[in-house]
Amino acid sequence: MTYSPLETPRPLAGRGPESARLGRLLADARTGQSAVLVLRGEPGIGKTALLGYVAERAAGFKVVRATGAESELELPFASLHQLCGPMLGGLGRLPPPQRDALGTAFGLSSGAQPDRFLIGLAVLSLLADAAEERPLLCLVDDAQWLDRSSAQVLAFVARRLQAESVVLAHDSPATTVAPITLTELDARRDDLKEEYYEFVAPTEYVPHHLPEISELVHAAEKAGDGGVTGFVEAASTLIHEKFSYVKGATHVHSSIEDALKAGAGVCQDFAHLLLSVVRTRGFPGRYVSGYIVPKSTGDPEANLEEVIGGQASHAWVEVWLPGTGWYPLDPTLGAPVGLRHIRVGYGRDYGDVAPVRGVYKGHAGQRLSVDVRVRPALDSDGREQLQKTASVPTELPVEERSQQPEQQQQ
């Protein structure tokens, strides 16, 4: 069954908010925006039905599909070939290095093993080329059976879609994955560095391999249980306990070396310290900028949070854990990241996501102040959705680094 742009299929029973969200993604794609949507849930909960619903609603779209298969789990690029097959007519329009890399990966030409970065760029270009004529909808079902090479390329593409009129929707069933050990992490370091280089490489604010950071790495290894989750939690706790929260101990341009010397800092410094520890150990880590929804004034922790992020911007960290995904940690508060943490953006360090940037022009003696108020989002029926708020929302691209961030995150 097909629908004209003016027809709207009925929402799936009991799936009103989800159906509305999918409809908005398609509407955005028709105006030139791209989006990635991951459907999570237990097997049998209806993820495939939602993918079918969005396909029915995609009037005017070119729709391509891939379905993971257990029998092809060990075949590199099998699922990617299934998804890209209908678009291979555009292969000849790709830049030669990308065309050759993807052609070799798909067995269309001979050559040395292609660079996965070039394959990722080639798929991104192929999707953009296909979306030139009309919006493109990519559907991936049974994602748990995607071969590893296909999954890596699709993750690469998903993080870089911007304004190509492409919607990539796939399911990601809730599965129980045994936590890996630090030894197993070491075996994956090269792969993680290649896939998440921007979140592993040293930066101006977060240099690597300082002696004091190496000491924190060894201490976290001792305090942990030998697993990756135990290590990052121990590292966050060590930084929370070892360093004091002191306004004015550092400044907006301070690197972790300043905080190490002072033994103190603000949330910006605590986040940078944790990033240096996890990146030195081989984990991808990213700096998160946002706010905290304050507790009621009767709560004993309310006064602390009013100082540390409740009435001002706050910062914390997300660490990539194999088998788990982005794992949030707040070394400043020493408490779990939860529903009250409102993420505004993420980047390599403070310089990527400064809370206030720009130029203020006014008379001498004037002072700029920023006031932020937070309230729950409303669903399509006007109900508050605070209970559904997540500390890790839909992936957004890292914004270009600003040259002159001026407000320190405290």
C-alpha positions in Angstrom: 0.0 0.0 0.0 1.3 3.5 -0.9 0.3 6.9 0.3 0.3 10.3 -1.3 2.0 13.2 0.6 -1.4 14.4 1.8 -2.5 11.0 3.2 -1.5 9.9 6.7 -1.6 6.3 7.8 -3.1 5.7 11.2 -0.7 5.5 14.1 0.1 2.0 15.3 -2.1 1.0 18.2 -0.5 2.0 21.4 2.4 3.7 19.6 1.1 7.3 19.2 4.2 9.1 20.4 6.5 6.8 18.5 4.5 7.2 15.3 4.4 11.0 15.7 8.2 11.0 16.1 8.8 9.0 13.0 6.4 11.3 11.1 8.4 14.3 12.2 11.7 12.7 11.0 10.2 12.1 7.6 8.9 15.7 7.4 12.3 17.1 8.3 14.0 14.9 5.6 11.6 16.5 3.0 13.0 19.9 4.0 16.6 18.7 3.5 17.5 17.5 7.0 19.0 14.2 7.9 18.3 12.1 11.0 19.3 8.8 12.6 16.8 6.9 14.8 17.6 3.8 16.9 14.6 1.7 18.1 15.5 -0.1 21.3 13.5 -2.8 23.1 13.1 -6.5 23.9 12.5 -9.0 21.0 8.8 -9.0 20.0 8.1 -5.5 21.3 7.2 -4.2 17.9 10.4 -2.6 16.4 10.0 -4.3 13.0 6.3 -3.1 12.9 7.6 0.5 13.5 10.1 0.2 10.7 7.3 -1.1 8.5 5.1 1.9 9.5 7.7 4.4 8.6 8.3 2.7 5.2 4.5 3.0 4.5 4.5 6.6 5.4 7.6 7.5 3.3 5.7 8.7 0.2 8.1 10.3 -2.3 11.2 8.7 -0.6 13.6 6.2 -2.1 13.5 3.3 0.4 16.4 0.9 0.8 16.6 -1.9 3.4 19.0 -4.4 5.0 18.1 -7.2 7.3 20.9 -8.7 9.5 21.2 -12.5 9.2 23.0 -14.8 11.7 24.3 -16.9 8.7 26.1 -13.8 7.4 27.5 -12.6 10.7 31.1 -13.5 9.7 30.9 -12.1 6.1 32.5 -8.7 6.0 30.2 -6.0 4.5 27.4 -8.4 3.8 24.6 -6.3 5.3 26.1 -3.1 3.9 26.1 -4.6 0.4 22.4 -5.4 0.9 21.6 -1.8 1.9 23.7 -0.1 -0.8 22.9 -2.5 -3.7 20.0 -0.5 -5.1 22.3 2.6 -5.2 25.4 1.2 -6.8 24.4 2.8 -10.1 25.9 6.0 -8.5 29.2 4.3 -7.7 30.9 5.8 -10.8 30.1 9.3 -9.6 32.1 8.9 -6.4 35.7 10.3 -6.0 38.1 7.7 -7.3 39.6 6.7 -4.0 36.1 6.2 -2.5 34.8 4.4 -5.6 37.8 2.0 -5.6 37.5 1.3 -1.9 33.8 0.5 -1.9 34.1 -1.5 -5.2 36.8 -3.7 -3.7 34.9 -4.2 -0.5 31.8 -5.4 -2.5 33.9 -7.6 -4.8 33.2 -5.4 -7.9 36.9 -4.8 -8.5 40.2 -6.3 -7.3 42.8 -4.6 -5.2 44.4 -4.5 -1.7 42.2 -4.5 1.4 40.5 -1.1 1.4 40.8 1.4 4.2 37.6 1.4 6.3 37.7 5.2 6.6 37.4 5.4 2.8 34.6 2.9 2.7 32.7 4.9 5.3 33.2 8.1 3.2 32.1 6.2 0.1 28.9 5.1 1.7 28.2 8.6 3.0 28.8 10.0 -0.5 26.6 7.2 -2.1 23.7 8.1 0.3 24.1 11.8 -0.4 24.1 11.1 -4.2 21.0 9.0 -4.0 19.2 11.7 -1.9 19.9 14.4 -4.6 16.9 13.2 -6.6 14.5 12.6 -3.7 14.8 12.0 0.1 16.3 8.6 1.1 15.0 6.3 3.8 17.4 3.6 5.0 15.9 0.8 7.1 18.0 -1.8 9.0 16.2 -4.7 10.7 17.6 -7.4 13.0 20.7 -5.2 13.7 22.0 -7.7 16.2 23.0 -9.9 13.3 24.9 -7.2 11.3 28.4 -8.2 10.5 30.9 -6.2 12.4 32.3 -4.4 9.3 28.8 -3.3 8.2 28.0 -2.1 11.7 31.1 0.0 12.0 30.5 1.7 8.6 26.9 2.4 9.4 27.9 3.9 12.8 30.5 6.1 11.0 27.9 7.3 8.5 25.3 7.9 11.2 27.6 10.3 13.1 28.2 12.4 9.9 24.8 12.7 8.3 23.8 16.4 8.3 21.8 17.9 5.5 21.5 15.2 2.9 17.8 14.4 3.3 18.6 10.9 4.5 16.8 9.1 7.3 18.6 6.1 8.8 16.3 4.0 11.1 17.3 0.7 12.6 16.4 -1.5 15.5 18.8 -2.3 18.4 17.3 -5.0 20.5 18.1 -5.0 24.2 20.6 -7.8 24.7 22.6 -8.9 27.7 26.3 -8.4 26.9 28.9 -9.7 29.4 31.2 -6.8 30.4 34.6 -7.1 28.9 37.9 -6.9 30.8 40.6 -4.4 30.5 42.8 -7.1 28.9 40.1 -7.5 26.2 39.9 -3.8 25.8 43.6 -3.7 25.1 43.1 -6.1 22.2 40.6 -3.6 20.7 42.6 -0.4 21.2 43.5 0.0 17.5 40.0 -0.5 16.3 38.6 2.0 18.9 41.3 4.5 18.0 40.4 4.2 14.3 36.6 4.5 14.8 36.6 7.1 17.6 39.9 9.0 16.9 38.5 12.4 17.7 37.5 11.2 21.2 40.8 9.4 21.9 43.4 11.8 20.6 45.0 14.4 22.9 43.7 18.0 22.8 44.8 21.4 24.1 42.8 21.0 27.3 43.3 17.2 27.6 47.0 16.2 27.0 47.9 12.6 27.5 50.4 10.6 29.4 51.3 13.1 32.2 53.0 11.3 35.1 50.1 12.4 37.5 47.5 11.0 35.1 49.4 7.7 34.8 49.3 7.4 38.6 45.5 7.9 38.5 45.2 5.2 35.8 47.1 2.7 38.0 45.1 3.6 41.0 41.8 3.1 39.1 43.0 -0.3 37.8 43.7 -1.3 41.4 40.4 0.0 42.7 38.4 -1.6 39.9 37.3 -5.2 39.4 39.3 -5.8 36.2 36.4 -4.8 34.0 35.9 -1.7 31.9 32.9 -0.5 33.9 34.7 -1.0 37.2 37.7 1.0 35.9 35.8 4.1 34.6 33.7 4.2 37.8 36.7 3.9 40.0 38.5 6.7 38.0 35.5 9.0 38.4 35.4 8.3 42.1 39.1 8.9 42.5 38.9 12.3 40.8 35.9 13.3 42.9 37.7 12.4 46.1 41.2 13.5 45.3 40.4 17.0 43.9 38.5 19.8 45.6 35.8 21.9 44.0 37.0 25.5 44.3 35.7 28.4 42.2 38.6 30.5 40.9 41.2 27.8 41.3 41.5 27.7 37.5 40.4 29.8 34.6 38.5 29.2 31.3 41.7 28.4 29.4 43.2 26.1 32.0 44.4 22.6 31.0 44.5 19.7 33.3 48.0 20.6 34.3 46.7 23.6 36.2 44.1 21.5 38.0 46.8 18.9 38.9 49.0 21.6 40.4 46.2 23.2 42.4 44.6 19.9 43.4 41.3 21.8 42.7 39.1 23.1 40.0 35.5 23.4 38.7 33.4 20.9 36.8 35.2 21.8 33.5 38.5 20.6 35.1 37.0 17.5 36.7 35.6 16.5 33.3 39.0 17.1 31.6 40.8 15.1 34.2 38.5 12.1 33.8 38.8 12.4 30.0 42.6 12.3 30.3 42.5 9.2 32.5 40.2 7.2 30.3 41.8 8.2 27.0 45.2 7.4 28.4 43.9 3.9 29.2 42.5 3.5 25.7 38.8 4.4 26.1 37.1 6.9 23.8 35.7 9.7 25.9 33.8 12.9 25.2 33.1 16.1 27.1 29.4 16.8 27.8 28.1 20.4 28.3 24.7 20.9 29.8 22.7 21.8 33.0 21.3 20.0 36.0 17.6 20.3 37.0 17.9 21.5 40.6 16.4 19.6 43.5 13.9 21.1 45.8 15.4 23.6 48.3 14.4 21.2 51.1 16.8 18.6 49.9 20.2 18.6 51.7 22.1 18.4 48.4 20.2 21.3 46.8 22.7 24.0 48.0 25.6 22.0 46.7 24.0 21.6 43.3 23.0 25.2 43.1 26.7 26.0 43.2 27.8 23.0 41.0 25.7 23.2 37.9 22.2 23.8 39.3 22.1 27.5 38.5 24.9 27.6 36.0 26.2 25.4 33.2 27.6 22.0 34.2 29.9 19.5 32.5 30.4 15.7 32.8 31.8 12.9 30.7 30.6 10.0 28.5 33.0 7.1 28.0 32.5 4.5 25.2 32.4 1.0 26.7 32.4 -1.9 24.2 29.2 -3.9 24.5 27.5 -1.0 26.5 27.9 2.2 24.5 28.3 5.7 25.8 28.4 5.5 29.6 27.9 8.8 31.5 29.9 9.8 34.6 29.9 13.0 36.7 33.2 13.2 38.6 32.3 16.7 40.0 29.2 15.6 41.9 30.4 12.0 42.4 26.9 10.9 41.7 25.3 8.9 38.8 24.2 10.9 35.7 20.4 10.7 35.6 17.2 12.3 34.4 18.1 15.7 35.9 21.3 16.0 33.8 20.3 17.9 30.7 22.8 17.4 27.9 23.1 20.4 25.5 26.1 19.2 23.4 29.3 17.2 23.4 32.7 17.4 22.0 36.4 16.6 22.4 36.8 19.1 25.3 35.4 22.4 26.6 36.6 24.2 23.5 34.1 22.3 21.3 31.0 23.1 23.4 31.6 26.2 25.4 28.2 27.2 26.9 28.5 30.9 25.9 30.5 32.2 22.9 30.5 35.3 20.9 31.1 39.0 21.3 29.2 41.3 23.7 29.3 45.1 22.9 28.2 47.5 25.5 29.1 50.4 27.8 32.0 50.1 30.2 30.9 48.7 33.6 28.1 46.6 32.2 27.9 43.0 33.0 26.4 40.1 31.0 24.4 37.5 32.9 22.8 34.2 31.6 19.7 32.7 33.0 18.6 29.2 32.1 15.2 27.6 33.1 14.5 23.9 32.5 11.2 22.2 32.2 10.1 18.8 30.9 9.3 18.4 27.2 5.7 17.8 26.1 4.5 14.8 24.1 2.0 15.0 21.3 -0.8 15.0 23.8 0.7 17.8 25.9 1.9 15.6 28.8 5.2 16.1 30.4 7.9 13.6 29.4 10.4 14.0 32.3 10.3 10.3 33.0 11.4 9.6 29.4 14.3 12.1 29.4 17.7 10.4 28.7 21.2 11.5 29.6 22.3 10.4 26.2 19.9 11.7 23.5 20.0 11.3 19.7 23.4 11.6 18.3 24.4 15.1 17.0 27.5 16.0 15.1 30.4 17.7 16.9 30.3 21.4 16.1 33.3 23.3 14.8 35.6 24.4 17.6 35.2 28.1 18.6 38.3 30.1 18.8 37.4 32.2 21.8 35.2 30.5 24.4 34.9 32.9 27.3 32.7 31.4 30.1 34.2 28.8 32.3 31.9 25.9 33.2 31.6 25.8 37.0 
